[in-house]
């Protein structure tokens, strides 16, 4: 968990300056990938942590909405709509649509930048960093209790994870190279 979280934080923070400067839409894309990975790892490991840490999952949900919408508009305008405009370069309705969507893209990019520059975002980054920096067996910053050891996870939770893993493994074993 700590290794994946550290990797996600590194990916987020290293792409943050480029995203804020708007140099390339890839920075925003990489930030969204990092948040999605972090949300996945939290989901997988959630049975191991105290209930009060589930608040960070809600904060990451907020963040993914902020940057995810901006990324969706980037993809739509720069890829999908760009292709349509290439086929109908002189069509006035397509040109109007492009102009309107470009403005929406810029608006959502601005909202995403505001979110990343917010105190809320900084708090999320600090909480994740503090949590993975806590010594083993010590409570995380802001936590009243240390994460429970894996041996305390109900057997049913481990069995559910094992079944999911085995089902994915079987699918991979039977899959062709292309699949």
N, C-alpha and C positions, 0 to 999 in steps of 0.2 A: 504494500500500500504506500509506504513512504517513498519508495523508488519511483513509482508511477506518479504520485502526487508531485514529487520534486521535478520530474520531467515535464509534467503539465504546467507547473508554475514557471519553469524555465522557458517553455514554449510561449506561454502567455506574455511574460515580461520581456522576452527578447523581441517579440513582434509588436509590442505596444508602441514604441517610438515611431515606427514606420506607419502603423495604423493611424496614429494621431496626426502625423504629417500628411496623410493621404497620398503617399508616394506611389503606392501600388495596392490593388485590391487583394493581393495575395496575403498581405499582413493581416487583414481582417479575417480572411479565410482560415489562416493558421491559428488565430486566436479562437475562432469558433471551434475548430477541431480540438484544441486543448481543453476548452470548457466541456465539450461533449465527452471527451475521454475521462475528465475528472468526474463528471456526473456518473458515468458508467462505473468507475472504480468505487465511488461512494456507494452506489447501489449494490455492488457485489459484496463489499466489505461491511455494509451497514449493520449486520447482526453482531459484529465484533465490537461495536462502539456504543458508548452510553447514549441514551435517548436525546440528551440535550445537544448532541452534535448534529442531529438531523436538521437543525436550523440552517446549516451551511448549504444543504441541498436546496432549500428554498431560495437562498441567495444566488446560487448558481443558476437556478431556473430563471430568476429575474435577469441575470446577466446574459444568458443565452437568448432570451427574448430580445434584449437590446441589440446585441451584435448580430444575432441570427437574422433578424428582419433586414438589417442593412446588407448583410451578405446575400440574402435572397434577391434583393433589388439589384445588387451588383451583377449577379448571374443573369437575371432576367434581361437587364438593359444591355450588358456587354456581350452576352452570348446569344440568348434566344432572340431578342428584339433586333440585335445587330444583324443576324442572319435574315430576318424578315425584311429589314430595311435594305439589305443587299439585293433582294429579289424585287422589291418594289421601291426603288430609290426616289421616284418622282411622285409617288402616290401621296396626296395631301393628308389623308386620314392617318396613314402610317407615320408620316412625318410629325403630325400633331401628337399622336400616341407616343412616339419616341420622345418628344420634347416634354410631355407631361410626366412620363415615366422617369426621365432623366432628373426632373425636379424632385420627384418622390425619392429617387435614389440618393440625391444630395441631401435631402431633408433627413432621411433615415441614417445616412452616414454621420451627419451632424449629431443626431440623437445618440448614436453609438459612441462617438467621441466624448460627448457629455457624460455618458455612463462610465466610460473608462477613466475619465478625469474626476469622477465623483468620490466623495468620502466613502460611500457604500462599497464601491469597487475596491478602494484601498483597504478597507476593513476586511473584505473577503480574502484578499491576497495575504494580509497579515495573519489572519486566523489560520489559513491553510499552512503558511510558513511556520507559524508558532507550533501548530499541531505536529507537523513532521519533525520539528526541531526538538521537541520534548524528549527527555531521556526515557528509555524503556522503563515502564512501570510507574512513571511519573504522570500526574494529570496534565492534560494539555492546557494551554493558556485559556482561561475562562471556564474551565471544566472543573466540576466538583469531584469527579472520580476518574481514575485511569481507565483506559479502554480495557474491556474484559479479555482475558486470554482466550485463545481459540478453543480451549477445552471446555469453556463455559457456554459455548454456542450450542443451543439445542440440537440434538442429533437429527431432528427432522430438517432443520435448515441445511445442515451439511449434506443430508441425503438429497435434498432438492438440488443443490449446486452440483452434486455428483451426477445426478440423472441428466441435468442440462449438459454437463461436460461430456458425458458418455454419448448422448444423442448427437452432439456436434461431432464427436470423434467418429462415430459410425458413418455419419454423412460424409465426412472427409475421406474415410477409407474407401467408400463405394463411389466417390466422385471421380470423374475423369480429370485429366490435367487441366483442361479448359475450364471446367466447373470450379 
